[in-house]
Amino acid sequence: MPAGVVFAPELIRRYGGPAPRYTSYPTALQFTPQFGEPDLRRVIAERDDAAPAAPLSVYLHVPFCSSPCYYCGCTRVITRQPEVIEAYVRRLIVEIGLQAQLFGRRREIVQLHFGGGTPTTLDAGQFGRIMGALDRHFGLSNSPRREYSIEIDPRTLDDETMPMLAALGFNRVSFGVQDFDPAVQEAIHRVQPAWQTWRAIDQARSAGFASVSLDLIYGLPRQTPASFARTLDQVAEAGPDRIAVYAYAHMPQLFRAQRRIALADLPTPETRLELLQLSIDRLTGAGYVYIGMDHFARPDDELAKALADGTLQRNFQGYSTQGGCDLLALGMSAISHIGGCYSQNSKDMKAYAQAIDAGHLPVVRGLRLTDEDELRRGVIEDLMCRGAVDIAAVERTHHIDFETHFAEELRDLDRLAQDGLVARDARHIRVSPAGRLLIRRVAQTFDAYTRPTGPAPDRPASNAV
């Protein structure tokens, strides 16, 4: 195993059950419909007064896919009707204008991410109109340090796509791979020959993209250690800047397409552990740095540098190097984090359209963070991103006595320490090498809403990381 990471199967079996991913705290489970458009308007007005020229991070959700991938749990709309896509684009541009009206000054966009769905279901004209609206209402950045990224299904590309996106300012791309094995691809209804991915990488490099990432999933139907090892080796040989290896979560009660996956085809919990260990071994052996959770990066990548110097951040897109930015999210289901609040747009296309057509923001739920939420959010982020908590710094920032305030949590943490997941003294809490693969469980100790009570020896490690 790499330095700083210890694979401990027995601990993963005991502590590796479902836990939040902490792309936010509190998590979306705590969002409430009592938070609506008027609340978001008040928060933005307050934030604009406090930080009128602060840079902005923007997320746009493009929900469309031409066919379903059976594993997917994203908010998506399966369609091949151009008029449906065009109607959404028009409303997205209206939403950009509605949101911009709430900000008193232009806020330069230093981080931009198009997610989905499949963003490349949009054509060049639609991309251009959206980017033009963002520039007109907020201001696109020309800085080489900007992070303008997009998720792409390699099967959707033609020869003009990557140059077009580069000309619009995109400089980062994430290509979905999942697995190269034909049997796995058939089982998940996503047939994607390897050559399509290699062509996509070449097109991105030729167009001048500064960063290329590939996304994989372990725990898929018909996946075996031998087959996934071949995929990992192929991916590492291609040399992307970043690699994500997500754990498949089978929840057919929530995601209808997953009902097409046969339970008998899914790997056993023991095989999932083997796939996880295989992923870490092969990728770190190929020179990638294990960032945390499901992220790997080349040593010269900004994520690896941020991990080393303690500036790593976490947001709804996962690990990031851009901290301190308000996140404005646009489109159906998108979640914003502005000031001290979270707000989420409607997941329903019809409801989203009705709100926009009526001149309203499509906010359906959210949450305004309390001082206690902010305190716990900071502690959880320190654990997730830096693997340590500076107790004195938390006390200075939040004017508390850490030992007294978190007395119950520290008793629970001591139980994790007995199993070697963390170490603590009067000044610091530090995640151990064995605890890095169970960081979600360690962080959950400080979650006031879903804090666990202890290990579950018989719990399957279905969502270990």
HUDALIN-V661700 format. One record per backbone hydrogen bond with DSSP energy under -1.0 kcal/mol. NH is the residue of the N-H (numbers start at 1). CO is the residue of the C=O. If there is no record, write none. Layout:
NH_CO / NH_CO
//
This chain:
5_2 / 6_433 / 12_8 / 13_9 / 14_10 / 15_11 / 16_12 / 30_27 / 31_28 / 32_366 / 35_32 / 40_36 / 41_37 / 42_38 / 43_39 / 44_40 / 45_41 / 46_42 / 47_43 / 48_44 / 49_45 / 50_46 / 51_47 / 54_51 / 56_108 / 57_326 / 58_111 / 59_328 / 60_113 / 61_330 / 62_115 / 65_77 / 70_188 / 72_69 / 77_63 / 79_65 / 85_81 / 86_82 / 87_83 / 88_84 / 89_85 / 90_86 / 91_87 / 92_88 / 93_89 / 94_90 / 95_91 / 96_92 / 97_93 / 98_94 / 99_95 / 100_96 / 101_97 / 102_99 / 103_100 / 109_139 / 110_56 / 111_56 / 112_147 / 113_58 / 114_149 / 115_60 / 118_64 / 121_118 / 122_119 / 127_123 / 128_124 / 129_125 / 130_126 / 131_127 / 132_128 / 133_129 / 134_130 / 135_131 / 136_132 / 137_133 / 138_134 / 139_134 / 146_143 / 147_110 / 149_112 / 151_114 / 152_174 / 156_153 / 157_154 / 164_160 / 165_161 / 166_162 / 167_163 / 168_164 / 169_166 / 170_165 / 171_148 / 172_148 / 173_211 / 174_150 / 175_213 / 176_152 / 177_215 / 178_215 / 179_177 / 185_181 / 186_182 / 187_183 / 188_184 / 190_185 / 196_193 / 198_194 / 199_195 / 200_196 / 201_197 / 202_198 / 203_199 / 204_200 / 205_201 / 206_202 / 207_203 / 208_205 / 209_204 / 210_171 / 211_171 / 213_173 / 214_242 / 215_175 / 216_244 / 217_178 / 218_246 / 222_265 / 223_220 / 228_224 / 229_225 / 230_226 / 231_227 / 232_228 / 233_229 / 234_230 / 235_231 / 236_232 / 237_233 / 238_234 / 241_212 / 242_212 / 243_296 / 244_214 / 245_294 / 246_216 / 248_218 / 254_251 / 255_251 / 258_255 / 259_256 / 260_257 / 261_258 / 265_262 / 266_263 / 272_268 / 273_269 / 274_270 / 275_271 / 276_272 / 277_273 / 278_274 / 279_275 / 280_276 / 281_277 / 282_278 / 283_279 / 284_280 / 285_281 / 286_282 / 287_284 / 288_283 / 289_297 / 291_295 / 292_295 / 295_292 / 296_243 / 297_289 / 298_241 / 301_298 / 305_301 / 306_302 / 307_303 / 308_304 / 309_305 / 311_306 / 312_306 / 313_320 / 315_318 / 318_315 / 320_313 / 327_337 / 328_57 / 330_59 / 333_346 / 334_331 / 336_343 / 337_327 / 338_341 / 341_338 / 342_367 / 343_336 / 344_365 / 345_334 / 346_362 / 352_348 / 353_349 / 354_350 / 355_351 / 356_352 / 357_353 / 358_354 / 359_356 / 360_355 / 364_344 / 365_344 / 366_32 / 367_342 / 369_340 / 374_370 / 375_371 / 376_372 / 377_373 / 378_374 / 379_375 / 380_376 / 381_377 / 382_378 / 383_379 / 384_380 / 385_381 / 386_382 / 388_382 / 389_429 / 391_427 / 394_390 / 395_391 / 396_392 / 397_393 / 398_394 / 399_395 / 405_401 / 406_402 / 407_404 / 410_406 / 411_407 / 412_408 / 413_409 / 414_410 / 415_411 / 416_412 / 417_413 / 418_414 / 420_417 / 421_416 / 423_430 / 425_428 / 429_389 / 430_423 / 431_387 / 432_421 / 436_432 / 438_435 / 439_436 / 442_438 / 443_439 / 444_440 / 445_442 / 446_443 / 447_444 / 456_14 / 459_456 / 462_460
//
